[in-house]
Amino acid sequence: MARSPGAIAPDDQNDSDRMDGAPHPREAAEVFGHDEAERAILEAFASGRMHHAWLITGPRGIGKATLAWRVARFLLTAPEMDDTSLLGTAAPPATLETDPGHPVARRIAAGGEGRLAVLRRPWAEGDKQPKQEIPVDEVRRLKRFFSLSAPDGGRRVVIVDSVDDLNKAAANALLKLLEEPPERTFLLLVSHRPAGLLPTIRSRCRILRLAPLATGDLGRALRQAGIGQETENDALAILAAGSVGAAIRLAGEDGAALYGELVGLLSQAPGMDRTRAIRFAEKAAGRGASDPAGTILDLTEILLGRLARAGIDGPPGSEAAPGEARTLARLSPGSGAARAWAELAQTALDKARAGRAVNLDPAALVLDMLLAIDGTASSVPSPALDPSAA
């Protein structure tokens, strides 16, 4: 479908806001775990006082962009809330759900909706990678978008994914739009790091703070994205700490299986099988588009964090690998052990990541880290010696 003349809309050549291995946020049929944010949008819309700018914040990968696209479809298809509706003779919409067969929804899916503009990092000229930031020229293109008459005189929507990527000049240009918004235009700003934004941008937006997803919601989001098997998704949901994006990345790196191997090695500590540890460390030396060393370091950080928390709160109620709770309870029986594991998490991981930065052998770095874990296991206080374990 040909794009409308004024649209700055998605297309297959400029999906720099797509996460590797995952569908684009505009393709998600549902949003999971953010019912409160949806209610806030619906209540504002029904009141007739819909704010012109919404700042959608929260950790990376929890569905902020997916919600922005869902809101955009709603705003571009919902009927007008005229005075008669506000008097109660017609019920306001009860959901942000949009019929996928609606002409506007179909145009949005095809990248041809003239009342929708999307700002994200553009592709670098002559390169297949996006630029590191959104330049001011991208924001200036909105002037052309606003100068054209809407096809049906209806609302317009701008999605910025993410506003954190704006350079200084682009941020100032966006601020001018927020200060003097065009009539019947709504801006949906996605931000992973709202504290880094201009205070004046934050002050001109209504803020929607999204929380990490609960395990059940994350599992449903993964199934919608067609990621993994149900049993694997349970482990991914725990390891990803509520982030669909993190879970998808881990799924692409076989993260659940790698974590299971890590827990298996830990179950032997102190006294890990050195041959088995070497075989596992060699997986960090993989080549290609994936980053097995980075994934193993991230998973080790998760495991050490769970070890430390087990010493304070007891073993986790949900396991990310078979036998994990039993192993954590044995190796982290109290606060003394928790401190030892927390200190190791900082020193060993800092050392490994510093080694990666200067291109040291990743397999050697991982093996060194495993040996440090084994050494710490031999020195943590036993339950009999750690009074906090009582």
C-alpha positions as CSV (number, residue, x, y, z in Angstrom):
1,M,0.0,0.0,0.0
2,A,1.3,3.4,-0.9
3,R,2.0,5.7,2.1
4,S,0.0,8.8,2.6
5,P,2.0,11.9,1.6
6,G,2.4,13.3,5.1
7,A,2.9,10.1,7.1
8,I,6.1,9.3,8.9
9,A,5.0,5.8,9.3
10,P,6.5,2.3,9.8
11,D,7.7,0.2,7.0
12,D,10.0,-2.8,6.5
13,Q,12.9,-0.5,5.6
14,N,12.8,1.5,8.9
15,D,11.8,-0.7,11.8
16,S,14.7,0.4,13.9
17,D,12.3,0.2,16.9
18,R,11.9,-3.6,16.3
19,M,13.5,-5.9,18.8
20,D,15.6,-8.7,17.2
21,G,13.6,-12.0,17.2
22,A,10.3,-10.4,18.1
23,P,7.3,-9.1,16.2
24,H,7.1,-5.3,15.9
25,P,5.0,-3.6,18.7
26,R,2.3,-2.6,16.2
27,E,1.7,-6.3,15.4
28,A,0.7,-7.3,18.9
29,A,-3.0,-7.9,19.2
30,E,-3.1,-7.5,23.0
31,V,-1.2,-5.8,25.9
32,F,-0.8,-7.8,29.0
33,G,-0.4,-6.7,32.6
34,H,-1.1,-3.0,32.1
35,D,-4.8,-2.8,32.9
36,E,-4.4,0.2,35.2
37,A,-2.7,2.3,32.4
38,E,-5.4,1.3,29.9
39,R,-8.1,2.4,32.4
40,A,-6.3,5.8,32.8
41,I,-6.5,6.3,29.1
42,L,-10.1,5.3,28.8
43,E,-11.2,7.5,31.7
44,A,-9.4,10.5,30.3
45,F,-10.9,9.9,26.9
46,A,-14.4,9.5,28.3
47,S,-14.1,12.7,30.4
48,G,-13.6,14.7,27.2
49,R,-10.3,16.0,28.7
50,M,-7.8,13.7,27.0
51,H,-4.3,15.1,27.6
52,H,-2.4,15.9,24.4
53,A,0.9,14.2,25.5
54,W,1.4,11.0,27.4
55,L,4.9,9.8,28.6
56,I,4.8,6.0,28.9
57,T,7.7,5.0,31.2
58,G,9.1,1.8,32.8
59,P,11.9,-0.7,32.3
60,R,12.9,-1.7,28.8
61,G,10.9,-4.5,27.2
62,I,7.7,-4.5,29.4
63,G,5.3,-3.5,26.6
64,K,5.5,0.3,26.6
65,A,5.7,0.6,22.8
66,T,3.0,-2.1,22.4
67,L,0.7,0.0,24.6
68,A,1.5,3.1,22.6
69,W,0.5,1.4,19.3
70,R,-2.7,0.1,21.0
71,V,-3.6,3.6,22.1
72,A,-2.8,5.0,18.7
73,R,-5.2,2.6,17.0
74,F,-7.9,3.4,19.6
75,L,-7.6,7.1,19.2
76,L,-7.7,6.9,15.4
77,T,-10.7,4.7,15.3
78,A,-12.8,5.6,18.4
79,P,-16.0,7.7,17.8
80,E,-16.1,11.3,18.9
81,M,-17.1,11.8,22.5
82,D,-19.6,14.6,21.8
83,D,-21.8,16.4,24.4
84,T,-24.6,13.8,24.0
85,S,-22.2,11.0,24.9
86,L,-20.9,12.9,27.9
87,L,-24.4,13.3,29.2
88,G,-24.7,9.5,29.4
89,T,-27.0,8.7,26.6
90,A,-24.2,6.8,24.9
91,A,-21.7,4.6,26.8
92,P,-18.0,5.6,26.4
93,P,-15.7,2.8,25.2
94,A,-14.9,0.2,27.8
95,T,-11.7,-1.1,26.2
96,L,-8.9,0.1,23.9
97,E,-9.6,-3.0,21.7
98,T,-9.8,-2.2,18.0
99,D,-11.3,-4.3,15.3
100,P,-8.3,-5.5,13.2
101,G,-10.5,-5.4,10.2
102,H,-11.2,-1.6,10.6
103,P,-9.8,0.3,7.6
104,V,-7.6,2.5,9.9
105,A,-6.2,-0.6,11.7
106,R,-5.4,-2.2,8.4
107,R,-3.7,0.9,7.1
108,I,-1.7,1.2,10.3
109,A,-0.6,-2.5,10.0
110,A,0.5,-1.7,6.4
111,G,2.3,1.5,7.2
112,G,-0.1,3.7,5.2
113,E,-2.2,5.6,7.8
114,G,-2.0,9.3,7.0
115,R,-3.0,10.4,10.5
116,L,-0.2,8.6,12.3
117,A,3.5,9.7,12.5
118,V,6.3,7.7,14.1
119,L,9.6,9.1,15.2
120,R,12.5,6.7,15.9
121,R,16.1,6.4,15.0
122,P,16.5,6.7,11.2
123,W,18.8,4.4,9.2
124,A,22.3,5.7,8.7
125,E,22.8,6.6,5.0
126,G,24.5,3.8,3.1
127,D,24.3,1.5,6.2
128,K,22.0,-1.2,7.4
129,Q,22.2,0.0,11.0
130,P,20.1,2.7,12.6
131,K,21.8,5.9,13.8
132,Q,22.5,6.1,17.5
133,E,20.1,9.0,18.1
134,I,17.1,10.8,16.6
135,P,18.3,14.0,14.9
136,V,16.4,17.2,14.9
137,D,15.5,16.8,11.2
138,E,13.2,13.9,12.1
139,V,11.3,16.2,14.5
140,R,11.1,18.9,11.9
141,R,9.5,16.5,9.5
142,L,6.4,16.7,11.7
143,K,5.8,20.2,10.5
144,R,4.9,18.7,7.1
145,F,2.8,16.1,8.8
146,F,0.8,18.7,10.7
147,S,0.5,21.1,7.7
148,L,-1.5,18.6,5.7
149,S,-5.2,18.3,6.3
150,A,-6.3,15.1,8.0
151,P,-8.1,12.9,5.4
152,D,-11.3,13.0,7.5
153,G,-10.7,15.9,9.8
154,G,-10.1,13.5,12.7
155,R,-7.5,13.1,15.3
156,R,-3.8,12.7,14.6
157,V,-1.3,10.7,16.7
158,V,2.5,10.8,17.0
159,I,4.5,7.9,18.5
160,V,8.1,8.6,19.6
161,D,9.9,5.4,20.3
162,S,11.9,6.3,22.2
163,V,12.1,9.9,23.4
164,D,15.4,8.9,25.1
165,D,17.0,8.7,21.7
166,L,16.4,12.4,20.8
167,N,19.6,14.4,20.6
168,K,19.6,17.8,22.3
169,A,18.3,19.8,19.4
170,A,15.6,17.2,18.6
171,A,14.5,17.3,22.3
172,N,14.2,21.1,22.2
173,A,12.2,20.9,18.9
174,L,9.8,18.4,20.4
175,L,9.4,20.6,23.5
176,K,8.1,23.4,21.2
177,L,5.4,21.0,19.9
178,L,4.5,20.0,23.4
179,E,4.1,23.6,24.4
180,E,2.0,24.5,21.4
181,P,0.4,21.2,20.3
182,P,-1.6,21.2,17.1
183,E,-5.4,20.9,17.6
184,R,-6.7,17.3,17.9
185,T,-3.2,15.9,18.0
186,F,-1.9,13.4,20.6
187,L,1.7,12.5,21.3
188,L,2.7,9.2,22.8
189,L,6.3,9.3,24.1
190,V,8.0,6.0,25.1
191,S,10.8,6.3,27.6
192,H,13.0,3.8,29.4
193,R,14.9,6.5,31.3
194,P,12.5,9.4,32.1
195,A,14.9,10.9,34.6
196,G,17.3,11.7,31.7
197,L,14.7,13.7,29.8
198,L,14.4,17.5,29.9
199,P,12.3,18.4,33.0
200,T,10.2,20.6,30.8
201,I,9.3,17.6,28.6
202,R,8.2,15.6,31.6
203,S,6.2,18.5,33.0
204,R,4.1,18.9,29.8
205,C,3.1,15.2,29.7
206,R,0.8,13.0,31.7
207,I,3.0,10.2,32.9
208,L,2.0,6.5,32.7
209,R,4.4,4.4,34.8
210,L,4.3,0.8,33.7
211,A,5.6,-2.0,36.0
212,P,7.5,-5.2,35.1
213,L,5.1,-7.9,34.1
214,A,4.0,-10.7,36.5
215,T,5.1,-14.1,35.5
216,G,1.7,-15.1,34.1
217,D,1.3,-12.0,32.0
218,L,4.8,-12.3,30.7
219,G,4.2,-15.9,29.7
220,R,1.0,-14.9,27.8
221,A,3.0,-12.1,26.1
222,L,5.6,-14.6,25.0
223,R,3.0,-17.0,23.6
224,Q,1.4,-14.1,21.7
225,A,4.9,-13.4,20.2
226,G,5.3,-17.0,19.3
227,I,8.3,-17.4,21.5
228,G,9.4,-20.7,23.1
229,Q,7.5,-23.6,24.6
230,E,5.3,-23.3,27.7
231,T,7.7,-25.0,30.1
232,E,10.6,-23.0,28.7
233,N,8.6,-19.8,29.0
234,D,8.1,-20.4,32.7
235,A,11.8,-20.2,33.2
236,L,12.2,-17.3,30.9
237,A,9.6,-15.4,32.7
238,I,11.5,-15.8,36.0
239,L,14.9,-15.0,34.5
240,A,13.6,-11.9,32.6
241,A,12.3,-10.2,35.8
242,G,9.1,-9.0,34.1
243,S,10.6,-7.9,30.8
244,V,9.2,-9.5,27.6
245,G,12.2,-8.0,25.7
246,A,14.7,-9.6,28.0
247,A,12.8,-12.9,27.8
248,I,12.8,-12.8,24.0
249,R,16.6,-12.1,23.9
250,L,17.2,-15.0,26.3
251,A,15.0,-17.3,24.2
252,G,17.1,-16.4,21.1
253,E,20.3,-17.4,23.0
254,D,18.8,-20.6,24.5
255,G,19.0,-18.9,27.9
256,A,16.7,-21.3,29.8
257,A,19.0,-24.2,28.9
258,L,22.1,-22.3,29.7
259,Y,20.7,-21.3,33.1
260,G,19.9,-24.9,33.8
261,E,23.5,-25.9,33.1
262,L,24.7,-23.2,35.4
263,V,22.5,-24.4,38.2
264,G,23.7,-28.0,37.5
265,L,27.3,-26.8,37.9
266,L,26.4,-24.9,41.1
267,S,24.7,-28.0,42.5
268,Q,28.2,-29.7,42.6
269,A,29.8,-26.8,44.5
270,P,32.1,-26.9,46.3
271,G,33.9,-29.3,44.0
272,M,32.6,-28.6,40.5
273,D,33.5,-31.1,37.8
274,R,36.3,-29.2,36.1
275,T,35.8,-31.0,32.8
276,R,32.1,-30.1,32.8
277,A,32.9,-26.5,33.7
278,I,35.4,-26.3,30.8
279,R,32.8,-27.6,28.4
280,F,30.3,-25.0,29.6
281,A,32.8,-22.2,29.4
282,E,33.6,-23.1,25.8
283,K,30.1,-22.2,24.8
284,A,31.0,-18.5,25.5
285,A,33.4,-18.6,22.6
286,G,30.6,-18.8,20.0
287,R,30.8,-16.6,16.9
288,G,28.2,-15.0,14.7
289,A,25.3,-12.6,15.4
290,S,24.6,-14.0,18.9
291,D,26.5,-13.1,22.0
292,P,26.7,-16.3,24.1
293,A,29.4,-14.8,26.4
294,G,27.2,-11.8,27.2
295,T,24.2,-14.1,27.9
296,I,26.2,-16.3,30.2
297,L,27.5,-13.3,32.2
298,D,23.9,-12.0,32.4
299,L,22.6,-15.4,33.6
300,T,25.5,-15.7,36.1
301,E,24.5,-12.3,37.5
302,I,20.9,-13.5,37.8
303,L,22.1,-16.7,39.6
304,L,24.3,-14.9,42.0
305,G,21.6,-12.4,42.8
306,R,19.1,-15.2,43.5
307,L,21.8,-16.8,45.7
308,A,22.2,-13.6,47.7
309,R,18.4,-13.1,48.1
310,A,18.0,-16.8,49.2
311,G,20.2,-16.0,52.2
312,I,17.9,-13.2,53.2
313,D,14.4,-14.3,52.1
314,G,14.9,-18.1,51.7
315,P,14.9,-20.0,48.5
316,P,12.6,-18.8,45.7
317,G,9.1,-20.1,45.5
318,S,9.4,-20.6,41.7
319,E,12.4,-22.3,40.2
320,A,14.0,-21.2,36.9
321,A,15.7,-24.7,36.6
322,P,15.1,-28.1,38.2
323,G,16.7,-28.4,41.7
324,E,17.5,-24.6,41.9
325,A,15.7,-24.0,45.2
326,R,17.4,-26.9,46.9
327,T,20.9,-25.7,45.7
328,L,20.3,-22.1,46.7
329,A,19.1,-23.2,50.2
330,R,22.2,-25.3,50.7
331,L,24.7,-22.7,49.5
332,S,23.0,-19.6,51.0
333,P,21.6,-20.5,54.4
334,G,21.8,-17.0,55.9
335,S,22.9,-13.4,55.8
336,G,26.6,-14.2,56.0
337,A,26.4,-16.4,52.9
338,A,24.2,-13.7,51.2
339,R,26.9,-11.1,51.7
340,A,29.6,-13.4,50.3
341,W,27.5,-14.1,47.2
342,A,26.7,-10.4,46.7
343,E,30.3,-9.4,47.0
344,L,31.3,-12.1,44.4
345,A,28.6,-10.9,42.0
346,Q,30.3,-7.5,42.0
347,T,33.9,-8.5,41.8
348,A,33.7,-11.5,39.5
349,L,31.3,-10.0,37.1
350,D,33.2,-6.7,37.0
351,K,36.4,-8.6,36.2
352,A,34.8,-10.7,33.5
353,R,33.2,-7.7,31.8
354,A,36.4,-5.7,32.0
355,G,38.1,-8.6,30.3
356,R,35.5,-8.7,27.5
357,A,36.1,-5.0,27.0
358,V,39.8,-5.7,26.0
359,N,38.9,-8.8,24.0
360,L,40.2,-11.5,26.3
361,D,39.2,-15.1,25.6
362,P,35.6,-15.3,26.7
363,A,35.8,-19.0,27.5
364,A,38.7,-18.3,29.8
365,L,36.8,-15.5,31.5
366,V,33.8,-17.7,32.1
367,L,35.9,-20.5,33.4
368,D,37.7,-18.2,35.8
369,M,34.3,-16.9,37.0
370,L,33.0,-20.5,37.6
371,L,36.1,-21.3,39.6
372,A,35.5,-18.2,41.7
373,I,32.0,-19.4,42.4
374,D,33.3,-22.8,43.4
375,G,35.8,-21.2,45.7
376,T,33.2,-19.0,47.3
377,A,30.9,-22.0,47.9
378,S,33.7,-23.6,49.9
379,S,34.0,-20.6,52.2
380,V,30.4,-19.5,52.8
381,P,29.2,-20.1,56.4
382,S,27.4,-23.4,56.8
383,P,24.0,-23.5,58.4
384,A,25.5,-24.7,61.6
385,L,27.9,-21.7,61.8
386,D,25.6,-19.0,60.5
387,P,23.3,-17.9,63.3
388,S,21.1,-16.0,60.8
389,A,20.1,-19.3,59.2
390,A,18.2,-20.4,62.3
